[in-house]
Amino acid sequence: MVRSTVGLCVLLGAIASARAQPTCDPTSFQSKAVFLNTPIAPGISTKPPAGSSLPSGSTYAADLGAAFCAASPDFQTQLSKLEKVYVIAASCSGRECLEGSWGWYHSGKSYIGLSQGLWKRGFAYSQYETDLSAATLSAAHGVKYKNVQSCAGCGAIDTFTTALVAIMAHEMGHIGYYSEVPSSTPANFCSGKFFTSWDPNTVNPPPYWRYLLTPSQRDKIRGGPTGKWPYRHKKNPGDVDNVDHHPGAGSSPKQLIYDLVAPDDTGTVPGAPWASPLAAMSPDEDFVETYKLKVLLTSTPPLTSVTIDVPGIGTADIVGGLKAGKRKELSDKLDCVWVQFN
């Protein structure tokens, strides 16, 4: 996944609870969707292509319309200001499909690209998150998202529609990070309340392009398997390094992964402050995944519970913990993160 800088303004504060709209007409948003027969690599000198009409008989427009109508009014406003939504031809069929989507800002306009492979994969929300965990943590760890729930009578939520909402929110979050977080003093974002779990000396702006942080991509950033991960937690700063290259002593990689999403077990210690394991990889992914979670919490239907299973170690329900008041630091971050187009 490649990312680009954008010009957005920040609107801080809690977002209103998810609310159903009397009507939803996605036609204008659907009209932004075009097809790209050849994948592109967005860049400073690349001109956004016009694209072509969506293939006849495809469900792309209908599925994007359903995702738009499932979004909260706030997120609908942001989606409506995209210049184009590209559906990009892809030959993938597995987890690698996640790496072909991107967010891009060019000459004052914003674009999202969605891999055609997402439709080929056709996953429900839980499978999307499971695939994302497998891609970023290694499939060998077997982390799975299960038991996706919404409020009683609110409708089905573990669907491809919810997956599309989450994917678009993830891309929009990457677009927003570059202008919302001060490039000179990123640790000061939200009056210093957001990045409190990070060593402030390692809260730096991401590169112009951010690829999906797979284990191999992390090794590229490290400069090799023996290098140190540059984004360090205040507590347990070696967790990410030890997940990727376990030293053979101490907690197992699976235990370290579980610690990143662990609930409040003592009644006095707050739960882990990350919206997902990926959020713990870097400050920008922390912002993006927190933003994505906020979108899902305010969608229609809203996400009210989902368990993260780390085989042989335990399960955690980040959303349930939030609702029980056991994840205050994450709750505070959710109140910080929201973007609105100029």
N, C-alpha and C positions, 0 to 999 in steps of 0.2 A: 504494500500500500504506500503510495507516494503522497506527499502532502505539499501544500504551498502556503505562503503567507497570504493574509487577507487584511482588509481594512474594515473592522467591525468596532462597535462601541459596546462597552460592558454595561449591563444593568444588574447590579448586585441586589441581593435580598431573596427571601423565600419566594417560591413560585406558588401560585394559587393551586389548590387541589385540582385533580383532573375533573373536568366537567363536560358533560355531553352537550353538543351543539344541537339546536332544534333541527337544523338541516346541514348537509355538507355537500357542496358541489365541487368535485375535484377537477373539473374540466380544464380550468386555467393551468393548474399544476401539471395535468397530464399532457397539455399541449407543449410543455417544455421538454418532453422526453423524445429523444432521437436515437437512432441506431448508428453505431460505428462498426463498419466491417473489418477495420484494421485497428488493433490496439495502438495507442500512442503513449509516448513518454512525456508528460507535461513538463515544461521547462520555461525559463525566462524568455527564450527566443521562439518558443512554439506558439503558433496561433491556434486558438480553439477552432476545431473544424465545425463545419455546418452540420454534418451528420445527414442521415437520410431517414425517411419515414420508418416507423417501427414495422417489422415484418407482418404481413397480412395473416390474420388468424392467430397471432401470438397473444399471450395474456399479459404482456408487459404493462400496457396502459391500465388495464383493469386492476392489476396487482398494485401498481404505484398509487392508483386512486384510492384503493382500500387502505393502504398504509397512510396516505395523507389524511383520510377521514378518521383514522384511529389515533392520529397525533393530537396533542392538546392544541387549543387555539394559539398558544404562544409559539409552539413549534411549527404549526401551520403557517404562521406569519413569516417565519424564517425560510421555510421551504418555498414559499410563494415568491421570494425575492431571488431565488436561484435563477441564473440566466438559462442554463440547460441542465438536463439530467441525461447523461449518456448511458445507454445500455451497450456494452462493449462485447463484440464477438469474442468468444473464448472456447478453447477446446478442452478445458479442465472439467473434471467431474467430481473431484474430492475436495479435501481441505484446502488445497492450493488455490481454489477458486476465491478464497478470501483475500488473496494477495493481489488480485487484479482490480480492486476498487480504490478510488482515491477522491480527495477533495482538492480543489484548485482555484486559486484566485489569479485573474489575469486582467490587467487594465481596468481595474475597478469593478470587475464582475466576478461572480462566484459560480463554480461548476462542481457537480458531483458526477463521478463515473462509477457505474455498477457493472460488475462482471456478469455476462450472460450465464456464466457457470453457476451463479447463485440460483438461478431458476432451474438449471439442470440438476443441481443438488436438491432443490425443493424442500429444504429442511424446515422443521418447526423451530421456534425460538430456542428451546433447550438444546437442540442439535447444533444450531449456530454457535451458541456459547461453548458447547462441548468441543466443536471443531476449532474454535478460536483458542481454547485452552490447550488442545493437542498441538496446534501449530506453534504456540508461544512457549509452552512448558515442555513439550515433547510428548508424543502420544504414549510413550512407554510408561508415563506416570498415571495414565488412566483416569484423569480427572473428568468427572461428568456432572452436568447440570440436570437436575431432576425435579419433579413435583412442582412445576410452574403453576401458580394459582393467582386468581384475581378475586375480587369481592363476590360474595354470593349473588347470583342473578345478574352479574355484569357481563357475562358472555365468555366465549372461549378465548384464551390468551396464548396457549402454547401452539402458535400457528405460524405459517410463513408470513402472514401480514405483520405480526409482532417482530419477526426476524428482520423484515425490511425496515420497519421503524427503527430498530436498534442499529442496523447497519448504516442507515442514513444519518442517525444521530451521532454515531462514531465518526463518520466522515466530517460532519458539520462541526463536531468538537475539535477535530484537528485543524480545520479551517480557522476556527475562532481563537485557538490558543495563541497564535502569533501576535494578534493585536490586543488581546485582552490582558495578557501577562506582560508587564513592562520588560522590554528587552534588556535594559540596563540593570534593573534590580528586580528580577522575577520573583524572588522570595518575598517581596513586599506586596504581592498580589493579595487583594482582599484584606488590606491593612495587616498583612502578615499572618492571616488566620488560616490560609489554605495549605501551605507547604510546611506545616509545623512538624511533620513526621520525617522530614528530609534534612540531611546536613545542609545548612544554607549555603555552604561553599560549593555544593554540587548541584544547586538548583540553577541551571543554566539554560538559555534558550536552546531548543533542539536545532539540528541542522536544517537547511532550507527544505530538504526533502527528508521525510521520515518514512523509512520502510518498516513493514511489520516486524516487530522485534522477536523473530524466531531465534532459537538457540544459535544457529549459524550466523545470523545477522548480529547477535550480541557479541559473538567472537570477533567479527570484523571490527566492531566498535572498540573492543578491548585491545585489538592488535594481536589476537591469538588466544588460545586456551589458557595460557598462564598469566595473561594480563588481568587487571582489576577492572570491575565494572565501575564506570565513572559516576553513576548516580547512587549515592549512599544514603541509607536510612540512618536516622539518629540512633535507633535501637537495632541491634543485630545487623550491622552494615554489610556483613558478608553473606547474607542470605541468598541473594541472586547468584553470586559466584559459586556458592556451595550447592545450589540447585543444579547449576550447569556442570560443575566440575567438583564433585564431592571429594573431599580430602581423605575420606576413609575413616574419619573419626567424628564423633559428635552426632547430632541429629541427622536422620536420613533425609534425602531430598524430599520425599513425600511428607515427612513431618514438617519440614521447612515451608513447603507449599501450604500445608494445612494451617500453619501459624499465620500465614498471610491473610487468611479468611476466618480465623478462629473466633468463635463466639465468646461472650463473657462467661467464663466458667466459675468465677469466684464470687460474683455478686458485687465486687468492689472495683475490679479492674475492667475498664471499658474494652469492648471488642476491638478487633483489628480495624485500622482506619481506612482500609482499601475497599473500593467498590468491586474489585475483582483481582485475581492474581496478576493480570496484565497491568492493572493500575499501579502495582508495586514495582514495576520495571523501571520507570523513569518519571520525572515530574510531569512531562507533557502527557504521557499515557495516564497518569493519575488524574489530570484535569479532564482528559477526553472520556475516560471510563466513568468518572463521576458525573460528567455532563450527560452521558448516555443513560446512566441510571436515573438521573433526574427526569429525562424525557420519558422513560418507561414508567416511572412512578406517577406521572401526570397524564399518561395516555388514556385512551378509552378503548378497552377496559384497562384499568391501572394494574401494574404488577404489585401483588401484595405478598408473595412468598415464592422463593425458589431455593432449593437446596443444592449445595456444592459438595459432591462426594469425592473424597480422597481415599481410594481403596486401601483398606487395612489400617486407616488412621482415624477417620471420623467424617462427619458431615457438618456443614455450617449453613445457616440461612441468614444472609446479610440483610435482606429486606425485612425478615421477621425480627431480627435483632434491632434494626432501626425503629420499628414500630413499638418494640418493647422498651425503648430508651436505653439500649445497651451499647450503642455505637455513637456516642456524642461527637467524637472528632469527625467521623464521616458525616454525621448530620450537619455539623457546622459547615463542612465543605460543600455539601449539597445546597446550603443556603447561599453560598458564595457564587456558585457557578451557574451562569446563565448568560446567553448572548442575544443580542438583537441587532439586526441589520440597520445601518443608517438609512 
